[in-house]
């Protein structure tokens, strides 16, 4: 479980959400938000966000990801979550 100040993270999420008009990214951000709140198997190593997905897969997300969505050039919540954590850390 990541140690996150929820109200600060909510600001970062809102900002990210407002910045994109891409519906898929907005869906990815929404999913990332839920996972950041509930998924205990996430670890940020300073470079990438390691995620044990509810699907049982392990992903290491930063600009890239190993999931199916990424291989099809689509937004995924793993990258959205990694970016949110990055932004959150920058804003500290
Ligand atoms: Zn992914």
PDB file of the backbone (N, CA, C, O) and the ligand in Angstrom, with CONECT records:
HET     ZN  A 101       1
ATOM      1  N   UNK A   1       0.848  -1.196   0.000  1.00  0.00           N
ATOM      2  CA  UNK A   1       0.000   0.000   0.000  1.00  0.00           C
ATOM      3  C   UNK A   1       0.881   1.243   0.000  1.00  0.00           C
ATOM      4  O   UNK A   1       1.821   1.345   0.788  1.00  0.00           O
ATOM      5  N   UNK A   2       0.577   2.172  -0.874  1.00  0.00           N
ATOM      6  CA  UNK A   2       1.350   3.405  -0.930  1.00  0.00           C
ATOM      7  C   UNK A   2       0.884   4.340   0.174  1.00  0.00           C
ATOM      8  O   UNK A   2      -0.297   4.391   0.516  1.00  0.00           O
ATOM      9  N   UNK A   3       1.834   5.070   0.717  1.00  0.00           N
ATOM     10  CA  UNK A   3       1.505   6.038   1.758  1.00  0.00           C
ATOM     11  C   UNK A   3       1.173   7.371   1.089  1.00  0.00           C
ATOM     12  O   UNK A   3       2.068   8.119   0.694  1.00  0.00           O
ATOM     13  N   UNK A   4      -0.101   7.653   0.968  1.00  0.00           N
ATOM     14  CA  UNK A   4      -0.553   8.808   0.188  1.00  0.00           C
ATOM     15  C   UNK A   4      -1.458   9.713   1.012  1.00  0.00           C
ATOM     16  O   UNK A   4      -2.357   9.251   1.714  1.00  0.00           O
ATOM     17  N   UNK A   5      -1.201  10.987   0.910  1.00  0.00           N
ATOM     18  CA  UNK A   5      -2.112  11.989   1.469  1.00  0.00           C
ATOM     19  C   UNK A   5      -3.284  12.121   0.490  1.00  0.00           C
ATOM     20  O   UNK A   5      -3.127  12.648  -0.612  1.00  0.00           O
ATOM     21  N   UNK A   6      -4.438  11.645   0.900  1.00  0.00           N
ATOM     22  CA  UNK A   6      -5.549  11.488  -0.032  1.00  0.00           C
ATOM     23  C   UNK A   6      -6.057  12.824  -0.584  1.00  0.00           C
ATOM     24  O   UNK A   6      -6.440  12.902  -1.751  1.00  0.00           O
ATOM     25  N   UNK A   7      -6.063  13.855   0.229  1.00  0.00           N
ATOM     26  CA  UNK A   7      -6.610  15.113  -0.286  1.00  0.00           C
ATOM     27  C   UNK A   7      -5.649  15.733  -1.303  1.00  0.00           C
ATOM     28  O   UNK A   7      -6.081  16.332  -2.288  1.00  0.00           O
ATOM     29  N   UNK A   8      -4.334  15.583  -1.056  1.00  0.00           N
ATOM     30  CA  UNK A   8      -3.347  16.057  -2.028  1.00  0.00           C
ATOM     31  C   UNK A   8      -3.438  15.242  -3.316  1.00  0.00           C
ATOM     32  O   UNK A   8      -3.377  15.797  -4.413  1.00  0.00           O
ATOM     33  N   UNK A   9      -3.582  13.929  -3.180  1.00  0.00           N
ATOM     34  CA  UNK A   9      -3.711  13.076  -4.361  1.00  0.00           C
ATOM     35  C   UNK A   9      -4.974  13.416  -5.137  1.00  0.00           C
ATOM     36  O   UNK A   9      -4.971  13.381  -6.367  1.00  0.00           O
ATOM     37  N   UNK A  10      -6.046  13.741  -4.442  1.00  0.00           N
ATOM     38  CA  UNK A  10      -7.281  14.112  -5.126  1.00  0.00           C
ATOM     39  C   UNK A  10      -7.085  15.349  -6.003  1.00  0.00           C
ATOM     40  O   UNK A  10      -7.655  15.441  -7.090  1.00  0.00           O
ATOM     41  N   UNK A  11      -6.277  16.299  -5.528  1.00  0.00           N
ATOM     42  CA  UNK A  11      -5.982  17.492  -6.330  1.00  0.00           C
ATOM     43  C   UNK A  11      -5.213  17.111  -7.593  1.00  0.00           C
ATOM     44  O   UNK A  11      -5.514  17.582  -8.690  1.00  0.00           O
ATOM     45  N   UNK A  12      -4.217  16.249  -7.411  1.00  0.00           N
ATOM     46  CA  UNK A  12      -3.410  15.805  -8.559  1.00  0.00           C
ATOM     47  C   UNK A  12      -4.289  15.086  -9.581  1.00  0.00           C
ATOM     48  O   UNK A  12      -4.146  15.284 -10.788  1.00  0.00           O
ATOM     49  N   UNK A  13      -5.192  14.255  -9.084  1.00  0.00           N
ATOM     50  CA  UNK A  13      -6.083  13.503  -9.969  1.00  0.00           C
ATOM     51  C   UNK A  13      -7.021  14.449 -10.720  1.00  0.00           C
ATOM     52  O   UNK A  13      -7.240  14.298 -11.921  1.00  0.00           O
ATOM     53  N   UNK A  14      -7.560  15.408 -10.005  1.00  0.00           N
ATOM     54  CA  UNK A  14      -8.481  16.368 -10.639  1.00  0.00           C
ATOM     55  C   UNK A  14      -7.768  17.143 -11.750  1.00  0.00           C
ATOM     56  O   UNK A  14      -8.315  17.345 -12.834  1.00  0.00           O
ATOM     57  N   UNK A  15      -6.536  17.572 -11.458  1.00  0.00           N
ATOM     58  CA  UNK A  15      -5.729  18.299 -12.438  1.00  0.00           C
ATOM     59  C   UNK A  15      -5.499  17.452 -13.685  1.00  0.00           C
ATOM     60  O   UNK A  15      -5.677  17.915 -14.812  1.00  0.00           O
ATOM     61  N   UNK A  16      -5.100  16.199 -13.460  1.00  0.00           N
ATOM     62  CA  UNK A  16      -4.820  15.290 -14.571  1.00  0.00           C
ATOM     63  C   UNK A  16      -6.076  15.073 -15.406  1.00  0.00           C
ATOM     64  O   UNK A  16      -6.031  15.043 -16.636  1.00  0.00           O
ATOM     65  N   UNK A  17      -7.186  14.924 -14.711  1.00  0.00           N
ATOM     66  CA  UNK A  17      -8.461  14.683 -15.371  1.00  0.00           C
ATOM     67  C   UNK A  17      -8.841  15.867 -16.253  1.00  0.00           C
ATOM     68  O   UNK A  17      -9.299  15.692 -17.382  1.00  0.00           O
ATOM     69  N   UNK A  18      -8.644  17.077 -15.724  1.00  0.00           N
ATOM     70  CA  UNK A  18      -9.014  18.284 -16.459  1.00  0.00           C
ATOM     71  C   UNK A  18      -8.114  18.529 -17.665  1.00  0.00           C
ATOM     72  O   UNK A  18      -8.509  19.193 -18.623  1.00  0.00           O
ATOM     73  N   UNK A  19      -6.905  17.987 -17.607  1.00  0.00           N
ATOM     74  CA  UNK A  19      -5.915  18.244 -18.649  1.00  0.00           C
ATOM     75  C   UNK A  19      -6.171  17.466 -19.929  1.00  0.00           C
ATOM     76  O   UNK A  19      -5.709  17.858 -21.001  1.00  0.00           O
ATOM     77  N   UNK A  20      -6.901  16.370 -19.822  1.00  0.00           N
ATOM     78  CA  UNK A  20      -7.111  15.553 -21.004  1.00  0.00           C
ATOM     79  C   UNK A  20      -8.584  15.564 -21.407  1.00  0.00           C
ATOM     80  O   UNK A  20      -9.476  15.560 -20.559  1.00  0.00           O
ATOM     81  N   UNK A  21      -8.817  15.578 -22.712  1.00  0.00           N
ATOM     82  CA  UNK A  21     -10.194  15.448 -23.173  1.00  0.00           C
ATOM     83  C   UNK A  21     -10.378  14.062 -23.786  1.00  0.00           C
ATOM     84  O   UNK A  21     -11.419  13.748 -24.361  1.00  0.00           O
ATOM     85  N   UNK A  22      -9.326  13.238 -23.643  1.00  0.00           N
ATOM     86  CA  UNK A  22      -9.368  11.881 -24.177  1.00  0.00           C
ATOM     87  C   UNK A  22     -10.151  10.989 -23.214  1.00  0.00           C
ATOM     88  O   UNK A  22      -9.751  10.795 -22.066  1.00  0.00           O
ATOM     89  N   UNK A  23     -11.262  10.455 -23.695  1.00  0.00           N
ATOM     90  CA  UNK A  23     -12.148   9.670 -22.837  1.00  0.00           C
ATOM     91  C   UNK A  23     -11.438   8.442 -22.271  1.00  0.00           C
ATOM     92  O   UNK A  23     -11.661   8.067 -21.120  1.00  0.00           O
ATOM     93  N   UNK A  24     -10.583   7.816 -23.083  1.00  0.00           N
ATOM     94  CA  UNK A  24      -9.880   6.619 -22.596  1.00  0.00           C
ATOM     95  C   UNK A  24      -8.924   6.950 -21.460  1.00  0.00           C
ATOM     96  O   UNK A  24      -8.791   6.190 -20.500  1.00  0.00           O
ATOM     97  N   UNK A  25      -8.252   8.109 -21.585  1.00  0.00           N
ATOM     98  CA  UNK A  25      -7.370   8.519 -20.485  1.00  0.00           C
ATOM     99  C   UNK A  25      -8.180   8.844 -19.248  1.00  0.00           C
ATOM    100  O   UNK A  25      -7.773   8.532 -18.129  1.00  0.00           O
ATOM    101  N   UNK A  26      -9.330   9.474 -19.450  1.00  0.00           N
ATOM    102  CA  UNK A  26     -10.170   9.789 -18.294  1.00  0.00           C
ATOM    103  C   UNK A  26     -10.638   8.513 -17.603  1.00  0.00           C
ATOM    104  O   UNK A  26     -10.694   8.447 -16.375  1.00  0.00           O
ATOM    105  N   UNK A  27     -10.971   7.506 -18.397  1.00  0.00           N
ATOM    106  CA  UNK A  27     -11.364   6.221 -17.803  1.00  0.00           C
ATOM    107  C   UNK A  27     -10.181   5.582 -17.091  1.00  0.00           C
ATOM    108  O   UNK A  27     -10.336   5.003 -16.016  1.00  0.00           O
ATOM    109  N   UNK A  28      -8.992   5.689 -17.693  1.00  0.00           N
ATOM    110  CA  UNK A  28      -7.785   5.121 -17.085  1.00  0.00           C
ATOM    111  C   UNK A  28      -7.484   5.812 -15.752  1.00  0.00           C
ATOM    112  O   UNK A  28      -7.093   5.165 -14.781  1.00  0.00           O
ATOM    113  N   UNK A  29      -7.671   7.132 -15.722  1.00  0.00           N
ATOM    114  CA  UNK A  29      -7.421   7.890 -14.487  1.00  0.00           C
ATOM    115  C   UNK A  29      -8.421   7.475 -13.400  1.00  0.00           C
ATOM    116  O   UNK A  29      -8.057   7.315 -12.235  1.00  0.00           O
ATOM    117  N   UNK A  30      -9.678   7.306 -13.801  1.00  0.00           N
ATOM    118  CA  UNK A  30     -10.709   6.896 -12.837  1.00  0.00           C
ATOM    119  C   UNK A  30     -10.387   5.534 -12.233  1.00  0.00           C
ATOM    120  O   UNK A  30     -10.520   5.326 -11.027  1.00  0.00           O
ATOM    121  N   UNK A  31      -9.961   4.612 -13.094  1.00  0.00           N
ATOM    122  CA  UNK A  31      -9.587   3.274 -12.623  1.00  0.00           C
ATOM    123  C   UNK A  31      -8.337   3.345 -11.744  1.00  0.00           C
ATOM    124  O   UNK A  31      -8.250   2.670 -10.718  1.00  0.00           O
ATOM    125  N   UNK A  32      -7.380   4.163 -12.156  1.00  0.00           N
ATOM    126  CA  UNK A  32      -6.145   4.324 -11.382  1.00  0.00           C
ATOM    127  C   UNK A  32      -6.463   4.852  -9.988  1.00  0.00           C
ATOM    128  O   UNK A  32      -5.878   4.418  -8.996  1.00  0.00           O
ATOM    129  N   UNK A  33      -7.390   5.784  -9.933  1.00  0.00           N
ATOM    130  CA  UNK A  33      -7.781   6.356  -8.643  1.00  0.00           C
ATOM    131  C   UNK A  33      -8.325   5.274  -7.707  1.00  0.00           C
ATOM    132  O   UNK A  33      -7.947   5.202  -6.538  1.00  0.00           O
ATOM    133  N   UNK A  34      -9.208   4.443  -8.235  1.00  0.00           N
ATOM    134  CA  UNK A  34      -9.799   3.371  -7.424  1.00  0.00           C
ATOM    135  C   UNK A  34      -8.721   2.402  -6.949  1.00  0.00           C
ATOM    136  O   UNK A  34      -8.727   1.967  -5.798  1.00  0.00           O
ATOM    137  N   UNK A  35      -7.789   2.066  -7.858  1.00  0.00           N
ATOM    138  CA  UNK A  35      -6.728   1.120  -7.491  1.00  0.00           C
ATOM    139  C   UNK A  35      -5.771   1.729  -6.476  1.00  0.00           C
ATOM    140  O   UNK A  35      -5.334   1.045  -5.551  1.00  0.00           O
ATOM    141  N   UNK A  36      -5.440   3.013  -6.641  1.00  0.00           N
ATOM    142  CA  UNK A  36      -4.547   3.681  -5.695  1.00  0.00           C
ATOM    143  C   UNK A  36      -5.153   3.674  -4.295  1.00  0.00           C
ATOM    144  O   UNK A  36      -4.431   3.619  -3.300  1.00  0.00           O
ATOM    145  N   UNK A  37      -6.466   3.730  -4.226  1.00  0.00           N
ATOM    146  CA  UNK A  37      -7.132   3.738  -2.921  1.00  0.00           C
ATOM    147  C   UNK A  37      -7.244   2.339  -2.335  1.00  0.00           C
ATOM    148  O   UNK A  37      -7.194   2.170  -1.117  1.00  0.00           O
ATOM    149  N   UNK A  38      -7.395   1.339  -3.188  1.00  0.00           N
ATOM    150  CA  UNK A  38      -7.777   0.020  -2.684  1.00  0.00           C
ATOM    151  C   UNK A  38      -6.742  -1.086  -2.857  1.00  0.00           C
ATOM    152  O   UNK A  38      -6.740  -2.054  -2.096  1.00  0.00           O
ATOM    153  N   UNK A  39      -5.865  -0.954  -3.846  1.00  0.00           N
ATOM    154  CA  UNK A  39      -4.934  -2.044  -4.136  1.00  0.00           C
ATOM    155  C   UNK A  39      -3.696  -1.959  -3.239  1.00  0.00           C
ATOM    156  O   UNK A  39      -2.926  -1.005  -3.355  1.00  0.00           O
ATOM    157  N   UNK A  40      -3.488  -2.924  -2.357  1.00  0.00           N
ATOM    158  CA  UNK A  40      -2.345  -2.865  -1.440  1.00  0.00           C
ATOM    159  C   UNK A  40      -1.033  -3.268  -2.123  1.00  0.00           C
ATOM    160  O   UNK A  40       0.037  -3.118  -1.533  1.00  0.00           O
ATOM    161  N   UNK A  41      -1.100  -3.775  -3.350  1.00  0.00           N
ATOM    162  CA  UNK A  41       0.103  -4.310  -3.984  1.00  0.00           C
ATOM    163  C   UNK A  41       0.653  -3.367  -5.041  1.00  0.00           C
ATOM    164  O   UNK A  41       0.761  -3.714  -6.216  1.00  0.00           O
ATOM    165  N   UNK A  42       0.996  -2.165  -4.594  1.00  0.00           N
ATOM    166  CA  UNK A  42       1.596  -1.186  -5.481  1.00  0.00           C
ATOM    167  C   UNK A  42       2.812  -0.608  -4.789  1.00  0.00           C
ATOM    168  O   UNK A  42       2.789  -0.306  -3.595  1.00  0.00           O
ATOM    169  N   UNK A  43       3.890  -0.457  -5.576  1.00  0.00           N
ATOM    170  CA  UNK A  43       5.114   0.074  -4.987  1.00  0.00           C
ATOM    171  C   UNK A  43       5.807   0.982  -5.992  1.00  0.00           C
ATOM    172  O   UNK A  43       6.063   0.588  -7.130  1.00  0.00           O
ATOM    173  N   UNK A  44       6.107   2.197  -5.560  1.00  0.00           N
ATOM    174  CA  UNK A  44       6.831   3.119  -6.435  1.00  0.00           C
ATOM    175  C   UNK A  44       8.302   3.092  -6.043  1.00  0.00           C
ATOM    176  O   UNK A  44       8.650   3.370  -4.895  1.00  0.00           O
ATOM    177  N   UNK A  45       9.169   2.755  -7.003  1.00  0.00           N
ATOM    178  CA  UNK A  45      10.593   2.597  -6.682  1.00  0.00           C
ATOM    179  C   UNK A  45      11.409   3.843  -7.033  1.00  0.00           C
ATOM    180  O   UNK A  45      12.639   3.806  -7.026  1.00  0.00           O
ATOM    181  N   UNK A  46      10.725   4.937  -7.339  1.00  0.00           N
ATOM    182  CA  UNK A  46      11.423   6.174  -7.690  1.00  0.00           C
ATOM    183  C   UNK A  46      11.560   6.330  -9.198  1.00  0.00           C
ATOM    184  O   UNK A  46      11.950   7.390  -9.687  1.00  0.00           O
ATOM    185  N   UNK A  47      11.244   5.288  -9.917  1.00  0.00           N
ATOM    186  CA  UNK A  47      11.362   5.303 -11.371  1.00  0.00           C
ATOM    187  C   UNK A  47      10.091   4.758 -12.016  1.00  0.00           C
ATOM    188  O   UNK A  47       9.568   5.333 -12.970  1.00  0.00           O
ATOM    189  N   UNK A  48       9.614   3.659 -11.490  1.00  0.00           N
ATOM    190  CA  UNK A  48       8.435   3.016 -12.066  1.00  0.00           C
ATOM    191  C   UNK A  48       7.493   2.581 -10.950  1.00  0.00           C
ATOM    192  O   UNK A  48       7.900   2.384  -9.805  1.00  0.00           O
ATOM    193  N   UNK A  49       6.244   2.441 -11.313  1.00  0.00           N
ATOM    194  CA  UNK A  49       5.251   1.947 -10.365  1.00  0.00           C
ATOM    195  C   UNK A  49       5.050   0.459 -10.612  1.00  0.00           C
ATOM    196  O   UNK A  49       4.621   0.040 -11.687  1.00  0.00           O
ATOM    197  N   UNK A  50       5.373  -0.335  -9.583  1.00  0.00           N
ATOM    198  CA  UNK A  50       5.166  -1.782  -9.683  1.00  0.00           C
ATOM    199  C   UNK A  50       3.767  -2.091  -9.174  1.00  0.00           C
ATOM    200  O   UNK A  50       3.374  -1.665  -8.088  1.00  0.00           O
ATOM    201  N   UNK A  51       3.028  -2.835  -9.973  1.00  0.00           N
ATOM    202  CA  UNK A  51       1.626  -3.105  -9.661  1.00  0.00           C
ATOM    203  C   UNK A  51       1.334  -4.592  -9.786  1.00  0.00           C
ATOM    204  O   UNK A  51       1.600  -5.208 -10.817  1.00  0.00           O
ATOM    205  N   UNK A  52       0.783  -5.156  -8.717  1.00  0.00           N
ATOM    206  CA  UNK A  52       0.176  -6.475  -8.868  1.00  0.00           C
ATOM    207  C   UNK A  52      -1.290  -6.200  -9.161  1.00  0.00           C
ATOM    208  O   UNK A  52      -2.050  -5.776  -8.291  1.00  0.00           O
ATOM    209  N   UNK A  53      -1.665  -6.451 -10.405  1.00  0.00           N
ATOM    210  CA  UNK A  53      -3.004  -6.137 -10.867  1.00  0.00           C
ATOM    211  C   UNK A  53      -4.010  -7.135 -10.299  1.00  0.00           C
ATOM    212  O   UNK A  53      -3.658  -8.276 -10.003  1.00  0.00           O
ATOM    213  N   UNK A  54      -5.267  -6.701 -10.146  1.00  0.00           N
ATOM    214  CA  UNK A  54      -6.313  -7.655  -9.736  1.00  0.00           C
ATOM    215  C   UNK A  54      -6.385  -8.860 -10.679  1.00  0.00           C
ATOM    216  O   UNK A  54      -6.871  -9.921 -10.287  1.00  0.00           O
ATOM    217  N   UNK A  55      -5.904  -8.705 -11.923  1.00  0.00           N
ATOM    218  CA  UNK A  55      -5.906  -9.827 -12.873  1.00  0.00           C
ATOM    219  C   UNK A  55      -4.818 -10.840 -12.564  1.00  0.00           C
ATOM    220  O   UNK A  55      -4.784 -11.914 -13.165  1.00  0.00           O
ATOM    221  N   UNK A  56      -3.906 -10.505 -11.609  1.00  0.00           N
ATOM    222  CA  UNK A  56      -2.832 -11.430 -11.260  1.00  0.00           C
ATOM    223  C   UNK A  56      -1.538 -11.145 -11.994  1.00  0.00           C
ATOM    224  O   UNK A  56      -0.515 -11.771 -11.715  1.00  0.00           O
ATOM    225  N   UNK A  57      -1.568 -10.208 -12.926  1.00  0.00           N
ATOM    226  CA  UNK A  57      -0.364  -9.837 -13.659  1.00  0.00           C
ATOM    227  C   UNK A  57       0.430  -8.808 -12.866  1.00  0.00           C
ATOM    228  O   UNK A  57      -0.131  -8.025 -12.099  1.00  0.00           O
ATOM    229  N   UNK A  58       1.755  -8.822 -13.065  1.00  0.00           N
ATOM    230  CA  UNK A  58       2.594  -7.794 -12.461  1.00  0.00           C
ATOM    231  C   UNK A  58       3.074  -6.857 -13.562  1.00  0.00           C
ATOM    232  O   UNK A  58       3.604  -7.293 -14.584  1.00  0.00           O
ATOM    233  N   UNK A  59       2.879  -5.571 -13.332  1.00  0.00           N
ATOM    234  CA  UNK A  59       3.298  -4.571 -14.303  1.00  0.00           C
ATOM    235  C   UNK A  59       4.286  -3.609 -13.674  1.00  0.00           C
ATOM    236  O   UNK A  59       4.201  -3.287 -12.489  1.00  0.00           O
ATOM    237  N   UNK A  60       5.218  -3.161 -14.487  1.00  0.00           N
ATOM    238  CA  UNK A  60       6.118  -2.090 -14.098  1.00  0.00           C
ATOM    239  C   UNK A  60       5.840  -0.937 -15.052  1.00  0.00           C
ATOM    240  O   UNK A  60       6.243  -0.962 -16.215  1.00  0.00           O
ATOM    241  N   UNK A  61       5.144   0.073 -14.539  1.00  0.00           N
ATOM    242  CA  UNK A  61       4.663   1.140 -15.415  1.00  0.00           C
ATOM    243  C   UNK A  61       5.412   2.437 -15.160  1.00  0.00           C
ATOM    244  O   UNK A  61       5.551   2.880 -14.020  1.00  0.00           O
ATOM    245  N   UNK A  62       5.890   3.035 -16.242  1.00  0.00           N
ATOM    246  CA  UNK A  62       6.268   4.448 -16.220  1.00  0.00           C
ATOM    247  C   UNK A  62       5.747   5.004 -17.539  1.00  0.00           C
ATOM    248  O   UNK A  62       4.531   5.129 -17.690  1.00  0.00           O
ATOM    249  N   UNK A  63       6.602   5.343 -18.500  1.00  0.00           N
ATOM    250  CA  UNK A  63       6.082   5.757 -19.800  1.00  0.00           C
ATOM    251  C   UNK A  63       5.554   4.582 -20.587  1.00  0.00           C
ATOM    252  O   UNK A  63       4.771   4.745 -21.523  1.00  0.00           O
ATOM    253  N   UNK A  64       5.989   3.397 -20.201  1.00  0.00           N
ATOM    254  CA  UNK A  64       5.604   2.189 -20.917  1.00  0.00           C
ATOM    255  C   UNK A  64       4.939   1.217 -19.950  1.00  0.00           C
ATOM    256  O   UNK A  64       4.971   1.410 -18.735  1.00  0.00           O
ATOM    257  N   UNK A  65       4.349   0.189 -20.497  1.00  0.00           N
ATOM    258  CA  UNK A  65       3.693  -0.821 -19.671  1.00  0.00           C
ATOM    259  C   UNK A  65       3.748  -2.142 -20.424  1.00  0.00           C
ATOM    260  O   UNK A  65       4.084  -2.172 -21.607  1.00  0.00           O
ATOM    261  N   UNK A  66       3.423  -3.221 -19.748  1.00  0.00           N
ATOM    262  CA  UNK A  66       3.484  -4.544 -20.382  1.00  0.00           C
ATOM    263  C   UNK A  66       2.099  -5.118 -20.656  1.00  0.00           C
ATOM    264  O   UNK A  66       1.963  -6.276 -21.051  1.00  0.00           O
ATOM    265  N   UNK A  67       1.081  -4.303 -20.444  1.00  0.00           N
ATOM    266  CA  UNK A  67      -0.282  -4.847 -20.563  1.00  0.00           C
ATOM    267  C   UNK A  67      -0.765  -4.825 -22.020  1.00  0.00           C
ATOM    268  O   UNK A  67      -0.120  -4.268 -22.908  1.00  0.00           O
ATOM    269  N   UNK A  68      -1.915  -5.449 -22.219  1.00  0.00           N
ATOM    270  CA  UNK A  68      -2.502  -5.566 -23.547  1.00  0.00           C
ATOM    271  C   UNK A  68      -2.870  -4.198 -24.122  1.00  0.00           C
ATOM    272  O   UNK A  68      -2.621  -3.919 -25.295  1.00  0.00           O
ATOM    273  N   UNK A  69      -3.464  -3.354 -23.286  1.00  0.00           N
ATOM    274  CA  UNK A  69      -3.869  -2.020 -23.763  1.00  0.00           C
ATOM    275  C   UNK A  69      -2.666  -1.284 -24.333  1.00  0.00           C
ATOM    276  O   UNK A  69      -2.739  -0.705 -25.416  1.00  0.00           O
ATOM    277  N   UNK A  70      -1.549  -1.308 -23.592  1.00  0.00           N
ATOM    278  CA  UNK A  70      -0.361  -0.597 -24.062  1.00  0.00           C
ATOM    279  C   UNK A  70       0.146  -1.176 -25.373  1.00  0.00           C
ATOM    280  O   UNK A  70       0.563  -0.430 -26.260  1.00  0.00           O
ATOM    281  N   UNK A  71       0.116  -2.482 -25.505  1.00  0.00           N
ATOM    282  CA  UNK A  71       0.605  -3.102 -26.748  1.00  0.00           C
ATOM    283  C   UNK A  71      -0.274  -2.728 -27.930  1.00  0.00           C
ATOM    284  O   UNK A  71       0.153  -2.820 -29.081  1.00  0.00           O
ATOM    285  N   UNK A  72      -1.504  -2.305 -27.646  1.00  0.00           N
ATOM    286  CA  UNK A  72      -2.386  -1.824 -28.717  1.00  0.00           C
ATOM    287  C   UNK A  72      -2.386  -0.303 -28.832  1.00  0.00           C
ATOM    288  O   UNK A  72      -3.214   0.277 -29.535  1.00  0.00           O
ATOM    289  N   UNK A  73      -1.440   0.340 -28.129  1.00  0.00           N
ATOM    290  CA  UNK A  73      -1.333   1.787 -28.223  1.00  0.00           C
ATOM    291  C   UNK A  73      -2.422   2.542 -27.475  1.00  0.00           C
ATOM    292  O   UNK A  73      -2.653   3.725 -27.723  1.00  0.00           O
ATOM    293  N   UNK A  74      -3.093   1.845 -26.553  1.00  0.00           N
ATOM    294  CA  UNK A  74      -4.188   2.479 -25.809  1.00  0.00           C
ATOM    295  C   UNK A  74      -3.726   2.922 -24.424  1.00  0.00           C
ATOM    296  O   UNK A  74      -2.786   2.356 -23.866  1.00  0.00           O
ATOM    297  N   UNK A  75      -4.391   3.938 -23.874  1.00  0.00           N
ATOM    298  CA  UNK A  75      -4.137   4.306 -22.485  1.00  0.00           C
ATOM    299  C   UNK A  75      -4.433   3.124 -21.556  1.00  0.00           C
ATOM    300  O   UNK A  75      -5.320   2.317 -21.833  1.00  0.00           O
ATOM    301  N   UNK A  76      -3.689   3.032 -20.463  1.00  0.00           N
ATOM    302  CA  UNK A  76      -4.016   2.008 -19.466  1.00  0.00           C
ATOM    303  C   UNK A  76      -3.915   2.629 -18.079  1.00  0.00           C
ATOM    304  O   UNK A  76      -3.221   3.625 -17.878  1.00  0.00           O
ATOM    305  N   UNK A  77      -4.613   2.030 -17.134  1.00  0.00           N
ATOM    306  CA  UNK A  77      -4.647   2.629 -15.796  1.00  0.00           C
ATOM    307  C   UNK A  77      -3.308   2.497 -15.101  1.00  0.00           C
ATOM    308  O   UNK A  77      -3.016   3.261 -14.181  1.00  0.00           O
ATOM    309  N   UNK A  78      -2.478   1.534 -15.525  1.00  0.00           N
ATOM    310  CA  UNK A  78      -1.156   1.362 -14.897  1.00  0.00           C
ATOM    311  C   UNK A  78      -0.293   2.597 -15.141  1.00  0.00           C
ATOM    312  O   UNK A  78       0.330   3.138 -14.228  1.00  0.00           O
ATOM    313  N   UNK A  79      -0.277   3.028 -16.413  1.00  0.00           N
ATOM    314  CA  UNK A  79       0.506   4.229 -16.739  1.00  0.00           C
ATOM    315  C   UNK A  79      -0.120   5.456 -16.115  1.00  0.00           C
ATOM    316  O   UNK A  79       0.586   6.352 -15.653  1.00  0.00           O
ATOM    317  N   UNK A  80      -1.445   5.504 -16.096  1.00  0.00           N
ATOM    318  CA  UNK A  80      -2.126   6.636 -15.454  1.00  0.00           C
ATOM    319  C   UNK A  80      -1.729   6.705 -13.978  1.00  0.00           C
ATOM    320  O   UNK A  80      -1.429   7.782 -13.464  1.00  0.00           O
ATOM    321  N   UNK A  81      -1.727   5.570 -13.305  1.00  0.00           N
ATOM    322  CA  UNK A  81      -1.380   5.538 -11.876  1.00  0.00           C
ATOM    323  C   UNK A  81       0.074   5.952 -11.673  1.00  0.00           C
ATOM    324  O   UNK A  81       0.384   6.705 -10.750  1.00  0.00           O
ATOM    325  N   UNK A  82       0.969   5.459 -12.538  1.00  0.00           N
ATOM    326  CA  UNK A  82       2.394   5.810 -12.420  1.00  0.00           C
ATOM    327  C   UNK A  82       2.588   7.311 -12.580  1.00  0.00           C
ATOM    328  O   UNK A  82       3.356   7.932 -11.845  1.00  0.00           O
ATOM    329  N   UNK A  83       1.882   7.884 -13.550  1.00  0.00           N
ATOM    330  CA  UNK A  83       1.999   9.321 -13.798  1.00  0.00           C
ATOM    331  C   UNK A  83       1.427  10.121 -12.622  1.00  0.00           C
ATOM    332  O   UNK A  83       1.989  11.146 -12.236  1.00  0.00           O
ATOM    333  N   UNK A  84       0.340   9.663 -12.070  1.00  0.00           N
ATOM    334  CA  UNK A  84      -0.259  10.352 -10.922  1.00  0.00           C
ATOM    335  C   UNK A  84       0.707  10.351  -9.736  1.00  0.00           C
ATOM    336  O   UNK A  84       0.853  11.359  -9.043  1.00  0.00           O
ATOM    337  N   UNK A  85       1.360   9.218  -9.511  1.00  0.00           N
ATOM    338  CA  UNK A  85       2.328   9.128  -8.405  1.00  0.00           C
ATOM    339  C   UNK A  85       3.505  10.074  -8.655  1.00  0.00           C
ATOM    340  O   UNK A  85       3.971  10.764  -7.748  1.00  0.00           O
ATOM    341  N   UNK A  86       3.976  10.088  -9.911  1.00  0.00           N
ATOM    342  CA  UNK A  86       5.065  11.009 -10.266  1.00  0.00           C
ATOM    343  C   UNK A  86       4.681  12.451  -9.968  1.00  0.00           C
ATOM    344  O   UNK A  86       5.427  13.188  -9.324  1.00  0.00           O
ATOM    345  N   UNK A  87       3.503  12.838 -10.447  1.00  0.00           N
ATOM    346  CA  UNK A  87       3.027  14.213 -10.253  1.00  0.00           C
ATOM    347  C   UNK A  87       2.851  14.515  -8.769  1.00  0.00           C
ATOM    348  O   UNK A  87       3.184  15.601  -8.295  1.00  0.00           O
ATOM    349  N   UNK A  88       2.335  13.554  -8.065  1.00  0.00           N
ATOM    350  CA  UNK A  88       2.135  13.697  -6.623  1.00  0.00           C
ATOM    351  C   UNK A  88       3.480  13.933  -5.935  1.00  0.00           C
ATOM    352  O   UNK A  88       3.588  14.801  -5.069  1.00  0.00           O
ATOM    353  N   UNK A  89       4.489  13.178  -6.309  1.00  0.00           N
ATOM    354  CA  UNK A  89       5.814  13.329  -5.695  1.00  0.00           C
ATOM    355  C   UNK A  89       6.463  14.668  -6.057  1.00  0.00           C
ATOM    356  O   UNK A  89       7.112  15.298  -5.222  1.00  0.00           O
ATOM    357  N   UNK A  90       6.278  15.100  -7.328  1.00  0.00           N
ATOM    358  CA  UNK A  90       6.821  16.389  -7.771  1.00  0.00           C
ATOM    359  C   UNK A  90       6.213  17.537  -6.967  1.00  0.00           C
ATOM    360  O   UNK A  90       6.873  18.535  -6.677  1.00  0.00           O
ATOM    361  N   UNK A  91       4.948  17.370  -6.620  1.00  0.00           N
ATOM    362  CA  UNK A  91       4.200  18.460  -6.005  1.00  0.00           C
ATOM    363  C   UNK A  91       4.453  18.581  -4.504  1.00  0.00           C
ATOM    364  O   UNK A  91       3.979  19.520  -3.863  1.00  0.00           O
ATOM    365  N   UNK A  92       5.192  17.641  -3.953  1.00  0.00           N
ATOM    366  CA  UNK A  92       5.430  17.651  -2.495  1.00  0.00           C
ATOM    367  C   UNK A  92       6.190  18.886  -2.066  1.00  0.00           C
ATOM    368  O   UNK A  92       6.474  19.055  -0.880  1.00  0.00           O
TER     369      UNK A  92
HETATM  370 ZN    ZN A 101      -0.757  -1.068 -18.540  1.00  0.00          ZN
END
